[in-house]
């Protein structure tokens, strides 16, 4: 998709605050600092629209980005960040669960993992949870410019094994915000699901 118009429409913490216009939604999940903002900025062809932060755990609400008046990207708070209190983590969990389990407009979730590392316990839990709810998942391995192409097969194998990857309801894609590698493939997946 060629993107010219993007607008951050709202930040929400509960269902009563979600958009009501019925546009399809694609959510982005992943641990803090995995590159959700960088992926969003690359997809919408903007430098700093979704704010990247040197402080992990910055996103604390569900942020709805209206893309070309056709769909919403929903940026979900990053998980696994130690400086967030236990009570805050639980509140995030409730907010995310409410959104993912009740939102009829949700067409799929892009689950980001770091291409350089085996998925964390949180990554695995998120994948299993999305899978349990039969939500289409695209696992995006970010920061793939940091590993050589020759190691892609091994990295993919490590990630899929850790996630107990299911080829039926899930897809996989390497991505780099530096080189834009994988951008078109991610868009293709989004367009197939909206």
N, C-alpha and C positions, 0 to 999 in steps of 0.2 A: 504494500500500500504506500502510495506517495502521500506524505503527511505535510499539510500546510497549516492546518488549524488545530490547535490543542489548547484546552483550557482546564485548569485545576478548578473543578466545580465545587467540591466540598470535602471537608474532613468529617468523618462520622465515627461515633463510638457505639451506636445502637441502631437497630432496624428502623426506628422512627425517623432517623436522619438520612437514610439512604435515598438516592435519586428515585423519582417516581415515574420517569418517562419511558421505562420499559426497554431501554437499549441493552443489547447483550454486554456481558461483562467478562473480562479475563483478569483473574487475580494473580499477583506475583508474590510468592512467598520464598523465604530463605533466611538463613541466620544473618545477624547484623554484620555488615561489611562484606557480604558475598557479591555485591554488585547489582542490587535491584535498581537503584537509581541510574546507574551507568547503562544498564540494559534498556530501561525506559527511555533515557535520553537518546540512545542510539536508534531505537525503533521510531521515535517521533522526530528524529533529525534535529535535535536541539542540543546545545551544549550543557546548559545548567538548568533546564526546566524543572526536572525532578532533582531536588537538591541532594548532592552527594555530601557526605559529612565525614570529617576525620574522627568524629565522635560516634562510635557505634551506638545503636539504640535510640537514635534521634526520632525516627518515625514512631509516634505513639497513638496514632489514629488510623482509620482506614481512609486513605486518600483516593478520591475518585477523579481521574483525568478523562475528560471528554475528548476523544480522538476523532476529528473530522465529522463530528455529529453522527457517528456511526456506531461507536462502541465506547465503553469505559475500560481503562486500565485501572485496576484497584490495587494500590500499593498497601501491603499488609505489614504491620510492625515486624521488624526482624526479631528472631528468637535467639536464645542462647547467649545473651549478653549479661555478664555477671553483675554489672553495676546497677541493674534494675532490681528493685526490691522484690521479695517473694510475693507480696500482696499485689504489686504492679504486674508481675509475671502472670499471676492467676487472673487478674482483670483482663490482660491481653488475651489469655487463653479463652476466656468466656466470650469476649468480643469477637475473636476470630472464629470460634466454633459457631456462634450464632449466625455470623455472616455465611460461612461456608455450608452449613447444614440447612439453612432456611431460604437462601437467595435463589429464586427461580431464574433470574437473569444470568446467573453464573454459568458460563458455557465451558469453562476449563480453567486449570491452574497451571501457571508456569512455576515450577519448583526449582530454585537455583541452588546449585552445589558448586564448590570450588573444584575445578578440574585437577588441581595439584594434590588434593588430599582425599583420603577415604571419607565418605559422608559421616558426619557426626551422629551421635545418638538422636539428637533433635531432628536432623535431616531424615533419618530413618523413620522416626515416629511420625513426622509430618507426612512422609510418603505413604506409610501404612494407613494412616488415618484418612487421607484423601482417597486412597484405593478402597478402603472400607465403604466410603460413601459413593463409590462408583463415579467419581468425578474424573473426566479426561485430564491427564497429566502430561505436560511436556517437561522432562527433566533437562534443564539447561546447565551445562558445565561451563562456568564462567572462568575468566582469566586464562583461557586456553592458549593465548600468545606466550604464556610463561612456561609452557612445555613444548618440546619439539614434536613435530607432526609424527615422527616415527614412534612416539610414545602414546599416541592417541588411542590405539587399540587396547593397550595395557590399562590406560587410565579409564577408558570406558568399561572395560571388564571389571576393574576394581569397584567402580561406582555401582554398576548394575548388580554385582554380586552382593555388595553390602546392603543394597536396597531390596534384595530379592525381587528384582525388576520383573514386571509382568508386561510382556509385549502386546497383550490384548488391549489393555486400557491405557497404555503409556507409550510415549515417544521420547527419544533422546537426541540432544543436539549440543555440540560444542559451540562456544561463543566467545568472542573477544570484543570488548568495546574499543580497544586500541586499534585493531585492524578491521573491525566490522565483520569479521569472519562469523558466519552463521546467521547474520541478520535476516537475509532473504528467507532462509529456511524457517526461522522463528515466525516471520510474518505469514509464511505459507500455512503453518500450523494454525495460527490465530484465525486466518481467513477461512480455513476449513471448518473451524469450530463455531464461528459466529453466524 
